[in-house]
């Protein structure tokens, strides 16, 4: 049985500051019914295996693995945490080489890219990520306005891939593969083969509805297909790291997929019948899904999914 141990916490109490030691079996429980407030600014570290840690900046998850003179970091969190992140990396791998893997282009996953790039890290991402990072952009979801400034040149990917690639550090092979049009059009799923850890990025969030960034090529149909792709490299012992929220399991990922499919079927049928967005929202398809972090409403999620299905063929 795998055990997660909290290593260190800075700042105000956070979701990880309250859980101490997490046992894998506990992660099978449904935690979506607990209401929480917007998270405070914090930086937490949770050990998930030998030379492997989950780092969290304000619920944005990063995964670090290191051995010898090599280290790999999946996502870089928010910009305000960059100096704390660099300090921690130097403690673990003071003279080694760092490879950063970005699961997609959004600011809460690439915020420390520029600082790490200046420090010598190689940044790897799917080919569509770099141009979106360089341009920046906006998304409005209900009452939430997300704005991303262009990322400095030092924070842009120096290595890109199209469909599948890999990184090796000693005897750990890390496989990175790209699902089409899921959370965005440039997502990466990352599987640590020996450690049996699966990073899903924001394709899977343990806090409630996923954000479907339709403006960046995201869609509900692609989201479901991407989760199926992740489940294809997942087993009963795999630790599944969401883009936000607590670590989960393959069972948790499967249940998340099933919730999305239960919404997608009736939604597709309603669109085929010519129903308007307002008529589909009145069907209350997503109301039974209780969110831990309510960044946007069930109506907002249905609107994103509706627009994704209604978009012109890609």
HELIX and SHEET records of a PDB file:
HELIX    1   1 UNK A   24  UNK A   28  5                                   5    
HELIX    2   2 UNK A   79  UNK A   81  5                                   3    
HELIX    3   3 UNK A   82  UNK A   92  1                                  11    
HELIX    4   4 UNK A  107  UNK A  110  1                                   4    
HELIX    5   5 UNK A  113  UNK A  118  1                                   6    
HELIX    6   6 UNK A  127  UNK A  135  1                                   9    
HELIX    7   7 UNK A  153  UNK A  155  5                                   3    
HELIX    8   8 UNK A  214  UNK A  216  5                                   3    
HELIX    9   9 UNK A  220  UNK A  231  1                                  12    
HELIX   10  10 UNK A  250  UNK A  272  1                                  23    
HELIX   11  11 UNK A  277  UNK A  281  1                                   5    
HELIX   12  12 UNK A  298  UNK A  310  1                                  13    
SHEET    1   A 9 UNK A  21  UNK A  23  0                                        
SHEET    2   A 9 UNK A   3  UNK A  11 -1                                        
SHEET    3   A 9 UNK A  42  UNK A  49 -1                                        
SHEET    4   A 9 UNK A  52  UNK A  57 -1                                        
SHEET    5   A 9 UNK A  60  UNK A  67 -1                                        
SHEET    6   A 9 UNK A  70  UNK A  74 -1                                        
SHEET    7   A 9 UNK A  97  UNK A 101  1                                        
SHEET    8   A 9 UNK A 122  UNK A 126  1                                        
SHEET    9   A 9 UNK A 159  UNK A 161  1                                        
SHEET    1   B 2 UNK A 137  UNK A 141  0                                        
SHEET    2   B 2 UNK A 144  UNK A 148 -1                                        
SHEET    1   C 5 UNK A 164  UNK A 169  0                                        
SHEET    2   C 5 UNK A 172  UNK A 177 -1                                        
SHEET    3   C 5 UNK A 189  UNK A 192 -1                                        
SHEET    4   C 5 UNK A 197  UNK A 201 -1                                        
SHEET    5   C 5 UNK A 239  UNK A 242  1                                        
END                                                                             
